[in-house]
Amino acid sequence: MGCGLLWLALVGLFVVGGKGYPEEDLVVRLPGQPEVGFKQYAGYVDVDVKSGKSLFYYFVEAQVDPDHKPLTLWLNGGPGCSSIGGGAFTELGPFYPTGDGRGLRRNSKSWNKASNLLFVESPVGVGWSYSNTTSDYTRGDDATAMDMHMFMMKWLDKFPAFKSRDLFLTGESYAGHYIPQLAIALLDHNEHSKDYKFNIKGVAIGNPLLRLDRDVPSTYEFFWSHGMISDEVGLAIMNECDFDDYTFGSPHNVSDACNHAISEANTIVGNYVNVYDVILDVCYPSIVQQELRLRKLATKISVGVDVCMTYERRFYFNLPEVQKALHANRTSLPYPWSMCSNQLNYISNDGNIDILPLLKRIIQNRIPVWIFSGDQDSVVPLLGSRTLVRELAHDLKFKVTVPYGAWFHQKQVGGWATEYGNLLTFATVRGAAHMVPYAQPSRALHLFSSFIRGRRLPNTTRPSIDE
């Protein structure tokens, strides 16, 4: 309780702009940033002053009419990967790193065309988020949801204009755990709060881990169906593996024959295919890192995508002038920024949690849920997600309200979609990766815009408002 009172006292000391935003968190300009007409903010929210626990955030206004656009939270997964490095600066934010790792270029399909965007490095130990208490670096799903609930309340104290704004919760991959669990925490808050209530309007998760016993075997079904493993290996996995006993992060709870078949499959697929996007080429780190050091243009383009962006991003975020501009790394952490944390000890058993009952409760609160899948992802493929969504619809006794069929963007098939009970949507994004906005930015923006506007994806080739 005392922490909340201290926070309110500190808020009173802030010098704030006309919108009530904290001027101390205003990002005046990032190194190498193109001119833009919207504002950016970045900094820390102290979720526990006593333990010294602070989460780092990056917030970017909508490009047009931000005062009337909703707020969208985005979380990357891992567990332990940065939403700022991923979502904000590789996927759906306003900028990408340039090929030399020293500047930024515009993302013309940023989701801030449709919404204000908030990215958080969560849990503690990810990116620039930190704690002064060693035990805080051991986190699990419950602790992560609790910290994010506290973060959201205190962030809204910093940005009170958003307290009445529509809130959308989005993410990808292990955010299949983070986002539903956060939504439940916020719904519990709403149920017991006599004051502020979160105005949750929708949940959308891309290529999400929802239930291991279905998501894991779908990886090997994907390998087989895409000609990446032989019939013999595919059949061996199907016959020898009981994925009901599979434990997150380790296949060692299954039989020796199953382990052998899985090992053979992984060997056949090899290291020269990006399993997050099987049609993309791979980046050769030794070459790109040398070129970054020599200030050469390191960008490698494959099907219109910079496959070396991850290395360019890491280089950029470790520049001292970038950290200063973002108000980041205020404690001079003894390790460099990295996309996925080596500092975090995440409770791996939490990966076994079945998320479907949480999604059911969210939907029962009349909150729309969209599950979307890049169809070139073999890590959490559409094959598992589609089945799980159908099972959830059956459990909810929802009828099909939109039959499974193609949706269109710019007169081309953007993917395939179906809807159940007017509240549950499953959609694929054609040609997209595990990180959907990274591989298919235009189609991803169309899907996101439809989601936050409460519109179905178009099933005709007629132009839409998003085109």
N, C-alpha and C positions, 0 to 999 in steps of 0.2 A: 504493500500500500504506500509506504513511504517513498518508494521509487517513483510511483506515479505522481505524487505531490511534488517531488524534486523536479520531475520532468516538466510539469506545468509551470513551475517557477522559472525554469530555464527558458521555456517558450516565451514567457513574458519579456525576457531580456533580448530576444532576437530583434534585429532590424529587418523588417519584412517589407516586401514590395506591395504594390497595390492589390495583388491577388491574395495576399497573405502567405506567399511562399517565402521560405528562408533564404535571404540574400546571401548568407554565408555559404550556402550550398550551390549557388549559381555557378555554372560552368561558363566562363566568359568566352573561351574559345579553346578547342583542342588543337594540339600541334598538327599542322598540315590539314586542317579542317576546311572544307569549302564553305562559302558564305551560305547561311540559312536564315529563314525568317522566324523560326521557332526557338524556344528556350530549352536548355538542358540543365538539369540539377544532378548533383552527385555528392555522396558523403555517407556518414554513419548514422545509424539509429542504435542507441544503447538499449538493448533489450533486457539487460540485467546489470545495473550499475554496481551492485555489491560484488559480483564475480568478475566484472570488467568485460562482459560479453557484448560485442557489437557486430551488427551485420551491415555490410556495405551495399549501397543501392545506387542505381542510375535511373533517372526519370527523364523522359523526353515528352514535351508537349506535342499534341496533335498539330499537324501542319496548318490546318485551317480551322478556325472557330474552336479553339481548345476549351473555351469556357463552357461549351455545350456538348462536348464529346465525352463519352464514358471513360472510365479508367480500366485498363487491362493489365493485370499482373501476369508476367511470364516467368516460369521456372524451368531451367534445364534439369536433367536427371543425374545419372552417374551410377549410384549415389555419390555425390561429392564433386560435381562439375559446375563450372561457373555459368550463371545465366547471363552475365554481362559479356563474357568472352564468347559464349555461344549465341543466345538469342539476340543480344543487343548489337554485337559487332561482327556477326557472321551470318545471321539468318534474317531477322525481321526488323532490326533497328535501322536508323537513318543513314548509317555509315558502314562501309567495309574498309579494311586496311588496304593500302596501296601495295603494289608488288615489291617495293623496296623496304616495306616495313616501317616507314618513317612518316607516313601521312595517311589521310583518309580520302575515300571517294564516296559519292552519294549512292545510296541504294534507292533507286527510283520506285521500287515496289515496297518500301517500308510500310509497316502496319500503322505507323503514326499518320498515315494518310486518312485513317478511319477512326483512330482512338488515341488518347493519351496512353503512354506505355511506361510501365514500372518493372524494372529488373532487379533481382536481389541475389547476392551471393550467399547462398544458404545450403547447408548448415554452417556453423562455426568451423573455421579451418579451410573453407573454400575461398579461393582468391584472396581478397584483402579483408575478409571477415575474420575476426579473431576473438580470443578471450584471454584474460589474465589468469584464468583458472585451468590447470591442465586437464582436469576431469571433463571439462566442457568439450574437449576434442573427441570424446567418445559419444557418439550420437546414434539415435535410431529414429524410426518413423514417428513415435510419440513425441520425443523431445524436439524433433524438427518441426512438427506441426505446432507444438506449444510455442516455440520460439518465433515462428512465423506469425502466429496469432498476435503475440505481443508486438512484433515488428509492425504489423498492419495498424494496430491501435495507435502506436506512437508515431508512425509515419503520418497518419491522418491528423495527429496533433500538429505536426510540422506543416501539413498541407490541408488545413481545415476545409478549404473550398470543395474538397472531394468527398467529404462526409456524406453529402446528400446525392452524390453522383452514382449512376449505375456502375456496378463492379462486375467485371468478367475475369474468371480464373482460368489461365491457360498454361500449357507447358508440353513437354514431350518426354518420352522414354521413361526413366524412373520417376518422372513427375506424374506418371500413372499412379504412383503412391502419394507423392507430395501433395498434388492438387486436390484429390478427393478427401484426403485426411485433413487438409487445411479447411476445405469447404465444410466438413463436419464440425471442426472446431469453431468456425465462424457461425454456423447454424446453432450450435450449443450456446455460444455467446448471445446470439439474438434471443434465444429462448429464455435466458435468465436475466438479460440486461433490461433495466428500467430506464436506461438512457439511450446511448447511441446503438443503432443496429446496422449491420452491414447490408447493403442493398445489392445482394448477389443476383445477377440476372442471367448467368450462364456459365457453364463449365465446358471447356474444349481441350482435348489432349491428343497429341499426335504420336503415333506408333508407341502406345503406352504399355508398360508392363502391368498387366491386370491380374493374371493368375498363371503361375509357373507351369502347372501341369498341362496347360494348353499352349502357352507362348513358347516354351522351349522346344517341343516336338515340331512346331510349325517352322522353326529354323531349318530343320533337316528336310521337311517336306518342301520348303522353298528351294533348298539346294538341289533336291532331286528334280523338281518340276522345271527348274531353269537349266538343267543339263550340267550342273556343277559337280554332281556325284553320280556314280553308276547305279544301275538297277540293283546290283548285288549289295552294294553298301546301303542303299536306301531301304531295301527289304530287311537287311540285317538289323538296322536301327529300329524299324517298325516292329520286327518280331522279337527282338531281344531286350528292348528298353521299356521299362515301366516308369513313365515320367511322373506317376503319382508320388514316387519316393524321391524325386529330384529335389536337391537343396540348392538354393540360390548361390551362384558363384562357384559351385562345385558339383560335378557329375559323379562324385565318388560314392554316393549312396546307392548307386545302381550296380548291376552285375558286371563281372569282368568282360563278358561277351559284349555287353552294351558299351562299356568304356572303350573296348577295342574298336568297335564299329564307329563310334563318335570320333575317336582319334584318327581313324583312317579317313573319315569324311573331311575332317579339318585339314589333314595333310594334303588331300586331293585338291581342296579349294585353294590352299596355299596362302602365301603372303602377298601375292601380286594382284589380288582383287580386293577392292574396298568393300568389306562385307556390309557396311552401312549404306552403300549405294553400288550395286554390282555392275552398273554400266559405266561407272566413272573409272578413269585411270587413277593410279596411285601417285603420290608425291614421293620423291626420293629425298629424305631429310638431309643427308650429307651434302648434297648439291645445293639445295635451297638455303641451308644455313650458311654455307660458304659464300653464296652470292649476297645474302643479306649483310654479312660482315663486310663484304667488298663494295657495298652500296650499289650493286647491280640490280636491274629489274628481274625479280625472281619468279614472276607470275607464270604459272603453267596453266594453260587453258585446255579443258576437256569437256566437250559438249557444252561450251559456253560457261563453264564453271571453273573458278580458280581452285584447283585441287591442293594448292600449297597455302591456302589462306590461314590454316591453323598455325603455321610457323611464322607467317608474317604478323599475325595477331599477337603471338607470344612476344615477339621481338618488340612490337609497338608498345605493349602494356608494361614492359620492363624499362622503357625509357624514363629517366627521372622527370623530365619535363611533362610527360603524359600523366604520371602519377600526381604531380603537383597540380596540374590543371583539373584533375578529377577529384582533388582533395582526398586522395587515396593513400593507403600505407602510412597512416599518421603515426604509427608506432615503430616504423622501420623494421618490419618483420625480417627475421634472419634467413629468409628463403625467398626466391624469386616468385613472381606471379606465374601461375600455370593454370591451364584450362581445367584440369582435374587434380584434386588435392592429394598430396602425399602426407599431409598432416592429420587427416581425419581418420579416425577409427570407427567405421560405420558397422552397426550390428547387422551382420549379413543375414541372420535368420529372418529379419523383417521382410526380406524379399519374398518369403513364402506366403505372406499375408494375402488372402483372397480379397480383392478390392470390389468385387461385384456387389456385396451387401451395402457398401458405402455409397456406390453409385445409385443403388436402389433407393436409399434414404434421401439422397439429393433430389432425385426425380420425384419422389413422393412429396417433396416440398415445392413442387411445380417449377423447378429450375431445369431448363433444357440442358441436355448433355449431348455433346458431339464428340465422337471418336473418329479421328481421321488417320489415314495410313498412306504414306508414300509407298508405291507398289514395287519399288526396287530395293527395299530394305529387307535384308535377310536376318537382322538381329532381333527385331520384334516385328515379324511380317504380318501383313494383312490377314493371312490365313487364320491365325489364332484370334486376332482382334475381332474379325467379322463373326466368327463362331461364338465368341463370348458375348458380343452385343446381342446376337440372336437369342442366346440363353437368358440374358438379362431381360429382354423383351418378353420372353415366354414366362419368366418368373413374375413379371409385372402384369401379366395377362394383357399385354398390349397387342393390338392388331396392327398389321402393316398399313400405314397411311400413305406412304409413297413406295411403290414397288421398286425393287432393285433395277437400276438402269443407269445409262450414261447421263452425266451432267456436262454442261458446255461452258466454255470460256473462249471468247474471241472466235466463235464459230468452229471451234475444235473441241474434241472430247477432253474435258478437264479431268475426268475420272469417272467413277461409278458410285452411286449412293442409294441408300434406302432409309426410310424413316418409320419409326414405330410409335404409335400413340401420341403423335404430335409433340413429343418431348425427347425422344431418343433418336439420334441420327448417326449412321455410320457412312463414311465417305472415303473413297480412295482418291489419291491425287496422282494422275498418270505421269510417269516418268520421274517421280519424286523419290527422295532418299529417306533414310531414318530422320534426317533433319529436313523436313518438307520445305520450309521457306528458303533454305540454302540452295536446293537443287531446282526448285520450280517457284521462283519468287512471284511471278505474275498470277499463276493459278492459286498459290497459297493466299495471296492478298484477296483474291476473289472469294475464296472459301471463308476467310476470316471476316470480310466485310458482310457477307451473307449471314454469318453466325451472329454478329453483334447487332445486326439490324432485324433479326428475327425472321429472316427470309429463307425460303428453301432454295437450294441450288437449282439453277434453271435447267429444265430438261428439254429445251429447244435451242436452236441456234440463233434465236433472236437476240440482238445486242442487249446487254443489261446495263444498269447504271454504273457498274464497276468497270466497264470497258470504255 
